[in-house]
Amino acid sequence: MTLDKEPAQLRQHVLATYFGLRIGIGVVGIALPLVVWIVGYFYAHLCLQRSISAYYHAVGPTYHSMRNWFVGSLFVVGTFLYLYKGFSKLENILLNIGGVLAVLVALVPMRWLPCDLVVCGITADLCKGPGWSPHGISAVGFFLCIVLVIFCCSNDTLPLIQDVGFPKADELIAQYKRIYRAIAVLMVASIAAAYILNVVGSSHSTVFWVEVAGIWSFAAYWLVKSHEMSKTEAEARAMRGELTRRDGKVRRMAALEQEEGRDTESRPRSIT
């Protein structure tokens, strides 16, 4: 009997699947606004709507809509987030909650008002004071979960950069930290801007582009994080047993053994 794959090849196959899951989250996030807008224009003859969520209700003159594309994309993102296992317990919990909320955004659509939809050639009234709804709460909760992942968990794997031997590793770590903070701030700003614009009213496309900024910042985090982890080979090192979790956070086994060794040496020896 011959083996179909050597252990190293099989490990790379598994890692490629894990890497593809992360990239898929980012790609779907980038594609969602473009698909509902561009495909919606040519396929369903829909004008650009006030918000991405409005595409759930919008129906074109040919009775085609982008509802299935909108709902399907959110189900894909939510499922991927739930299936993805973070490097820390906190990250895993936040991603699980975020995944469930993404699905709820699809299952519980925004409440429909005539001013929520834009018809080509007709100026729509501005919606004001939408109030809180299960759809809006789920959407805000989803973004806040990702923001918390970035603020609380994005730095967990950055120390691994020092082990790889990159020149100016500390500068590279600092650069990643700045990028992650900027992405988190952009996501928070997009949430606040979308809420304010919905309350005070705005031109029919402003909310859409604010939501695009938030979704693309979410996608940017996954793509940048995937780039960082491909440099450090974090998943491969975890599979080789070089990483572990201690107190809910990822730790390097070598560093942990050194710490435990120092603790053992520092303990007073009993005299017999």
C-alpha positions as CSV (number, residue, x, y, z in Angstrom):
1,M,0.0,0.0,0.0
2,T,1.3,3.4,-1.0
3,L,0.5,6.8,0.6
4,D,-1.2,9.3,-1.6
5,K,0.5,12.2,0.0
6,E,3.6,12.6,2.1
7,P,2.9,14.1,5.6
8,A,4.3,17.5,4.6
9,Q,2.2,17.6,1.4
10,L,-0.9,16.7,3.3
11,R,-0.2,19.4,5.9
12,Q,0.2,21.9,3.1
13,H,-3.2,20.8,1.7
14,V,-4.9,21.3,5.0
15,L,-3.2,24.7,5.5
16,A,-4.3,25.8,2.0
17,T,-7.9,25.0,3.0
18,Y,-7.5,27.2,6.1
19,F,-5.9,30.0,4.2
20,G,-8.6,29.8,1.5
21,L,-11.3,30.2,4.2
22,R,-9.7,33.5,5.4
23,I,-9.2,34.8,1.9
24,G,-12.8,33.8,1.0
25,I,-14.2,36.0,3.8
26,G,-12.3,39.0,2.4
27,V,-13.2,38.4,-1.2
28,V,-16.9,38.0,-0.4
29,G,-16.8,41.2,1.6
30,I,-15.2,43.1,-1.3
31,A,-17.6,41.6,-3.9
32,L,-20.9,42.1,-2.0
33,P,-21.3,45.9,-2.7
34,L,-20.0,45.6,-6.2
35,V,-22.3,42.7,-7.1
36,V,-25.5,44.2,-5.8
37,W,-24.7,47.5,-7.5
38,I,-23.2,46.5,-10.9
39,V,-25.0,43.1,-11.4
40,G,-28.1,44.7,-10.0
41,Y,-27.9,47.4,-12.6
42,F,-27.4,45.1,-15.6
43,Y,-29.4,42.1,-14.5
44,A,-32.3,43.6,-12.6
45,H,-32.1,47.2,-14.0
46,L,-31.9,48.6,-10.5
47,C,-30.5,52.1,-9.8
48,L,-28.0,52.5,-7.0
49,Q,-30.0,52.1,-3.8
50,R,-29.9,54.2,-0.6
51,S,-28.2,51.3,1.3
52,I,-26.9,47.8,0.7
53,S,-29.7,46.4,2.8
54,A,-32.3,48.1,0.5
55,Y,-31.4,45.6,-2.2
56,Y,-33.3,43.0,-0.2
57,H,-36.6,44.7,-1.2
58,A,-35.7,46.5,-4.4
59,V,-37.3,44.9,-7.5
60,G,-36.5,46.1,-11.1
61,P,-39.0,46.7,-13.9
62,T,-38.3,43.1,-15.1
63,Y,-39.3,41.8,-11.6
64,H,-35.7,40.7,-11.0
65,S,-34.0,41.5,-7.7
66,M,-30.7,41.0,-6.0
67,R,-32.2,39.6,-2.8
68,N,-30.7,36.1,-3.3
69,W,-27.3,37.5,-3.9
70,F,-27.5,39.8,-0.8
71,V,-28.8,37.0,1.5
72,G,-26.4,34.4,0.0
73,S,-23.4,36.6,0.5
74,L,-24.2,37.2,4.2
75,F,-24.8,33.5,4.8
76,V,-21.4,32.7,3.3
77,V,-19.6,35.3,5.4
78,G,-21.5,34.3,8.6
79,T,-20.8,30.6,8.0
80,F,-17.1,31.2,7.3
81,L,-16.8,33.3,10.4
82,Y,-18.4,30.7,12.5
83,L,-16.3,27.9,11.1
84,Y,-13.1,29.8,11.4
85,K,-11.3,29.0,14.6
86,G,-9.4,31.9,16.1
87,F,-6.0,31.6,17.8
88,S,-7.4,32.7,21.1
89,K,-10.6,31.9,22.9
90,L,-11.8,35.5,22.8
91,E,-11.3,35.7,19.1
92,N,-13.2,32.5,18.5
93,I,-16.1,33.7,20.7
94,L,-16.3,37.1,18.9
95,L,-16.1,35.5,15.5
96,N,-18.9,33.0,16.4
97,I,-21.1,35.8,17.6
98,G,-20.3,37.9,14.5
99,G,-21.1,34.9,12.2
100,V,-24.5,34.4,13.8
101,L,-25.2,38.2,13.6
102,A,-24.3,38.2,9.9
103,V,-26.8,35.5,9.2
104,L,-29.4,37.4,11.3
105,V,-28.8,40.5,9.1
106,A,-30.0,38.4,6.1
107,L,-32.8,36.6,7.9
108,V,-34.3,39.8,9.5
109,P,-34.5,42.4,6.7
110,M,-34.7,46.1,7.2
111,R,-38.2,47.5,7.6
112,W,-39.5,48.7,4.2
113,L,-40.5,52.3,3.5
114,P,-41.0,53.8,0.1
115,C,-38.2,56.2,0.6
116,D,-35.8,53.3,1.3
117,L,-35.9,52.4,-2.4
118,V,-34.7,54.3,-5.4
119,V,-36.4,54.1,-8.8
120,C,-34.5,55.2,-11.9
121,G,-35.5,58.6,-13.0
122,I,-37.5,59.4,-9.8
123,T,-36.2,61.4,-6.9
124,A,-36.9,59.5,-3.7
125,D,-37.9,61.2,-0.5
126,L,-35.4,61.0,2.3
127,C,-35.9,58.6,5.1
128,K,-35.4,60.0,8.5
129,G,-35.4,58.6,12.0
130,P,-35.5,54.9,11.2
131,G,-35.1,53.9,14.8
132,W,-33.6,50.7,16.0
133,S,-34.7,47.4,14.4
134,P,-33.5,43.8,14.7
135,H,-31.8,44.2,11.3
136,G,-29.9,47.3,12.4
137,I,-29.0,45.9,15.8
138,S,-27.6,42.8,14.1
139,A,-25.6,44.8,11.6
140,V,-24.1,47.1,14.2
141,G,-23.4,44.1,16.5
142,F,-21.7,42.3,13.7
143,F,-19.3,45.2,13.0
144,L,-18.6,45.7,16.7
145,C,-17.6,42.1,17.0
146,I,-15.1,42.5,14.2
147,V,-13.9,45.7,15.7
148,L,-13.3,44.0,19.0
149,V,-11.4,41.2,17.2
150,I,-9.1,43.8,15.7
151,F,-8.6,45.7,18.9
152,C,-8.2,42.8,21.3
153,C,-6.9,39.9,19.1
154,S,-5.1,41.1,16.0
155,N,-1.8,41.5,17.9
156,D,-1.8,37.9,19.2
157,T,0.2,36.5,16.3
158,L,2.4,39.5,15.7
159,P,5.3,38.4,18.0
160,L,5.8,35.4,15.7
161,I,7.3,37.9,13.2
162,Q,10.4,38.1,15.4
163,D,10.9,34.3,15.2
164,V,11.0,34.3,11.4
165,G,14.1,36.5,11.2
166,F,12.7,39.4,9.2
167,P,15.0,42.5,9.1
168,K,13.6,45.3,11.2
169,A,11.0,42.9,12.7
170,D,10.0,45.5,15.3
171,E,9.2,48.1,12.6
172,L,7.2,45.5,10.7
173,I,5.2,44.7,13.8
174,A,4.5,48.4,14.5
175,Q,3.4,48.8,10.9
176,Y,0.9,46.0,11.1
177,K,-0.4,47.4,14.4
178,R,-1.0,50.8,12.8
179,I,-2.8,49.2,9.9
180,Y,-5.1,47.2,12.2
181,R,-5.9,50.3,14.3
182,A,-6.7,52.3,11.2
183,I,-9.0,49.6,9.9
184,A,-10.8,49.4,13.3
185,V,-11.2,53.2,13.5
186,L,-12.6,53.2,9.9
187,M,-15.1,50.5,10.8
188,V,-16.3,52.4,13.9
189,A,-16.5,55.7,11.9
190,S,-18.6,54.0,9.2
191,I,-21.0,52.6,11.8
192,A,-21.5,56.1,13.4
193,A,-21.7,57.8,10.0
194,A,-24.3,55.4,8.7
195,Y,-26.5,55.8,11.8
196,I,-26.3,59.6,11.7
197,L,-27.1,59.8,8.0
198,N,-30.1,57.5,8.4
199,V,-31.4,59.8,11.2
200,V,-30.9,63.2,9.6
201,G,-31.5,62.0,6.0
202,S,-29.1,62.2,3.1
203,S,-28.8,61.9,-0.6
204,H,-29.9,58.5,-1.9
205,S,-26.3,57.1,-2.4
206,T,-24.5,58.5,0.6
207,V,-25.4,55.7,3.1
208,F,-24.6,53.1,0.5
209,W,-21.0,54.4,0.2
210,V,-20.6,54.7,3.9
211,E,-21.6,51.1,4.3
212,V,-19.2,50.1,1.5
213,A,-16.4,51.8,3.5
214,G,-17.3,49.7,6.5
215,I,-17.6,46.4,4.6
216,W,-14.4,46.9,2.7
217,S,-12.5,47.8,5.9
218,F,-13.8,44.5,7.3
219,A,-12.5,42.7,4.1
220,A,-9.2,44.6,4.3
221,Y,-8.6,43.2,7.8
222,W,-9.0,39.6,6.7
223,L,-6.7,40.1,3.7
224,V,-4.0,42.0,5.6
225,K,-4.2,39.4,8.5
226,S,-3.9,36.6,6.0
227,H,-0.8,38.3,4.5
228,E,0.7,38.7,8.0
229,M,0.1,35.0,8.9
230,S,1.4,33.8,5.6
231,K,4.7,35.5,6.5
232,T,5.0,33.9,9.9
233,E,3.5,30.5,8.9
234,A,1.4,30.7,12.1
235,E,-0.9,27.8,11.1
236,A,2.0,25.6,10.1
237,R,3.8,26.2,13.3
238,A,0.6,25.4,15.3
239,M,0.3,22.1,13.4
240,R,3.9,21.3,14.2
241,G,3.2,21.8,17.9
242,E,5.3,25.0,18.1
243,L,2.4,27.1,19.4
244,T,-0.1,26.6,22.2
245,R,-2.7,28.6,24.1
246,R,-2.2,29.7,27.6
247,D,-4.7,31.8,29.5
248,G,-6.8,32.0,26.3
249,K,-3.9,33.5,24.2
250,V,-1.5,32.1,21.7
251,R,1.9,31.4,23.1
252,R,5.2,30.1,21.6
253,M,6.1,26.8,23.2
254,A,9.8,27.6,23.2
255,A,9.2,30.9,25.1
256,L,6.7,29.2,27.4
257,E,9.3,26.5,28.3
258,Q,11.9,29.1,28.9
259,E,9.6,31.0,31.3
260,E,8.7,27.8,33.1
261,G,12.4,27.0,33.3
262,R,13.2,30.3,34.8
263,D,10.4,30.0,37.3
264,T,11.7,26.6,38.4
265,E,15.2,27.9,38.8
266,S,14.0,30.9,40.8
267,R,12.1,28.7,43.3
268,P,14.0,28.1,46.6
269,R,15.2,24.6,47.0
270,S,14.3,22.7,50.1
271,I,17.2,21.6,52.3
272,T,17.0,18.0,53.4
